[in-house]
Amino acid sequence: MKTLHTPWSDEITLIRLAETENANGYRNPEEVTADAPLFCNFEDGVSQSEFYLSRKAGMQADAEAEVWTADWEAFWPDGYAERRLCSLRGRKYQIVRAFQSSQDITTLILSEVVR
């Protein structure tokens, strides 16, 4: 069930995985975290259409968040194509899909990462 919280009251930390090479030549994923968390609109659950679209793609959409497009593009200026993650309310999510829902807002579809 979708539940909207107080607008722009949640904080999201964007994370990207960068591959580094160790002394033996093996590639290791390293998390690169944004300098500061961003304010966002967070919703538990997703719309029915997002749920079915994610299932069709073999993923599970658990939540969605809205961030300011300028903040989103500052962290991923070139449309970073590697695995994108975020931390929100003490949980880690994979960003399944990101799209611009208005001129100033980017919507993130999130799938919880189980550790």
C-alpha positions in Angstrom: 0.0 0.0 0.0 1.3 3.4 -0.9 1.7 5.9 1.9 2.9 9.4 1.4 4.9 11.0 4.2 5.4 14.7 4.9 6.7 16.3 1.6 10.4 16.8 1.3 11.1 15.7 4.8 13.1 12.5 4.1 16.8 12.4 3.3 18.3 10.1 0.7 22.0 9.4 0.1 23.0 8.5 -3.4 25.6 5.8 -3.9 27.4 4.5 -7.0 29.6 1.5 -7.4 32.9 2.2 -8.9 35.3 -0.6 -9.8 38.8 -0.3 -8.6 41.7 -2.7 -9.3 43.7 -4.2 -6.4 47.4 -5.0 -6.4 46.7 -8.4 -7.9 44.8 -7.0 -10.8 41.3 -8.0 -9.6 38.5 -5.6 -9.9 36.7 -4.7 -6.7 33.5 -2.7 -6.4 33.8 0.3 -4.2 30.9 2.4 -3.0 31.2 6.1 -3.7 28.7 8.1 -1.6 27.4 11.6 -2.3 28.9 14.3 -0.1 25.6 15.1 1.6 22.2 13.6 1.7 19.4 15.1 -0.4 15.9 16.0 0.7 13.3 13.9 -1.1 9.7 12.8 -1.2 9.5 9.1 -0.2 6.6 6.7 -0.7 6.2 3.2 0.6 5.2 1.1 -2.3 4.7 2.0 -6.0 1.9 2.4 -8.4 0.2 -0.6 -9.9 1.7 0.0 -13.3 5.3 0.4 -11.9 4.8 -2.8 -9.9 3.9 -4.8 -13.1 6.5 -3.1 -15.3 9.3 -4.0 -12.8 8.0 -7.6 -12.5 8.0 -7.9 -16.3 11.7 -6.8 -16.3 12.5 -9.4 -13.6 12.8 -7.0 -10.7 10.8 -6.0 -7.7 9.9 -2.3 -7.1 9.4 -1.6 -3.4 9.3 2.1 -3.1 9.7 5.4 -4.9 11.4 8.7 -4.1 11.4 12.1 -5.8 14.5 14.2 -5.8 15.3 17.5 -7.4 16.7 17.0 -10.9 19.6 19.4 -10.4 20.8 17.4 -7.4 20.4 14.1 -9.3 22.3 15.4 -12.3 25.1 16.8 -10.1 25.9 13.3 -8.8 25.4 11.6 -12.1 26.3 14.2 -14.7 26.8 11.8 -17.6 23.8 9.6 -16.9 26.0 7.1 -14.9 25.1 3.6 -16.2 26.7 1.5 -13.5 24.7 0.0 -10.6 23.1 2.9 -8.8 22.2 2.6 -5.1 20.8 4.8 -2.4 20.4 4.8 1.4 17.0 5.9 2.8 15.5 5.5 6.3 18.3 3.1 7.3 17.8 0.8 4.4 19.7 0.3 1.2 17.9 0.3 -2.2 19.0 -0.3 -5.8 17.7 2.4 -8.1 15.8 0.3 -10.7 14.6 3.2 -12.8 15.0 6.9 -12.8 12.9 9.3 -15.0 12.2 13.0 -15.1 8.5 13.3 -14.0 8.5 17.1 -14.3 10.9 19.9 -15.3 12.4 20.0 -11.8 11.8 16.6 -10.3 13.3 13.1 -11.0 11.4 10.1 -9.8 13.4 7.1 -8.6 11.9 3.6 -8.5 13.6 1.6 -5.7 14.1 -2.1 -4.9 15.3 -2.9 -1.4 18.7 -4.6 -1.3 18.6 -7.6 1.1 21.8 -8.1 3.0 
